């Protein structure tokens, strides 16, 4: 089959070449690679603000998404899609990078977008989802965003996460924090909080655990912080490990790998209970963006206001002092962390015990 000729796009003064522009990326919606690249250009101010100066992992689907496609994993590197943490070979000279370190101690130079042409270039490589770190390249050790992932478990869905969200908003306000919600693009909700870059990843993760535990205390039938899936039940899991170093969340305006080509859409708090994730996709989001602008603008790197974690970290200290609530398990690929409990499933611990 002959390939279609490449297309050149003028992206704010940069020429970005789109190869195989007619390649189908989302067959159910009839969307091509060119459609996806043009989508990112249409929401350019939003996607660039979400990624600006942030080390960013690229989730690449070079042949587009399909129901039988699969992502490569650590254990099985074969796949139709993969996460690229290092800047791709042959990147244009305007693609800037930032060096980050993984828990293993290895380092990588990741793409750190400074202009919209970088986003379009990455989209031409098959990137549909961008995973920025919650830091800037000026200080990769101190997060400037607290990211709270309300993750529906089996038997729950978006409506359950939306029910929990105003309770989280109230809790954040009690500690002087202002959160900004967005759909995950799937069933969940993300709430991002701009914070002063004064705390380590360990402290930011501890703050997220403290908020999750307080939500769990107030809403025990609806919220859980249990790391092991066998203990979560039909509740919303506050995935505190999304604030662990080297864990990232899909950026606002990223496209998600599903049949509808949904996108992660910033919301107002009033919208949270009334929308559905399928309301926002590659075809509908440009018009919404033109109408409402970038609801995540307060989170741009270097923006203001930014908030203190001191009150939430004091909550964590009280929980540990009064309830004996210490650290929780890290992801399995992490080295053993100081103060971390045994990283073993409760059912297995009972068998082995």
Secondary structure, DSSP 8 states (H G I E B T S, - for coil): ------EEEEETTEEEEETTTT-EEEGGGTEEHHHHHHHHHHTHHHHHHHHTT-EEEEEE-TT-B-TT--B--SS---SSBEEE-S--TT--TT--EEEEE-TTS-EEEEEE--SHHHHHHHHHTTEEEEEE-SSBTTBTTS-SEEEEEEEE-TT--HHHHHHHHHHHHHHHHHTT--EEEEE-SSS-EEEEEEB-TTS-HHHHHHHHHHHHHHHHHH-TTTEE--SSGGGT-SSEEE-GGGGSTT-----TT-B-SSTT-BB--B--TTTTTT--GGG-BTTTHHHHHHHH--TTGGGSTT-S--B--HHHHHHHHHHHHHH--------TTS---TT----S-HHHHHHH-
